[in-house]
Amino acid sequence: MKTVRLQYFAILREQRGLAQETLATAAGTAATLYDELRARHGFTLPGDRLRVAINGEFAPWDTPLAEGAELVFIPPVAGG
């Protein structure tokens, strides 16, 4: 198990009811972590509709997670 910090924006923040949290997980990648979060929190967006940033940089979904990693799941943004 490793502990990671998560930040949520837009619809993910609304669905989770939090802007950030710290979580213990056995997930090895951002993709498996997001799958875990979808099951746990009922997120409606599939992973292929999001971008992920790990420790302040956009990263591939298969990037291995390290202890203390900070992840931001970024949903599509609408604007005008």
C-alpha positions, 0 to 999 in steps of 0.5 A: 500500500502507498499513500497518495494525495488527490485533487479533484476538479469540476464534475469529479469534485462535485461527485466526490464532495471534496476538492482533495483527499489523501488515500491509501491504495494498492493501485500501481498506476494512475489508470488502476487508481482511477478505476478504484476511485470510480468504483468507490465514489461513483465517478461517471466519467470514463478514464479516457475522457480525463487527463492525469497529472502526477507531481505537477506534470501531465503523465501517461495513465500507465505511469507507476505510482510512488509513495506520496505522489500527488495526482490531479484528475482533469476532466474536460473543460467547457468554456466560451 
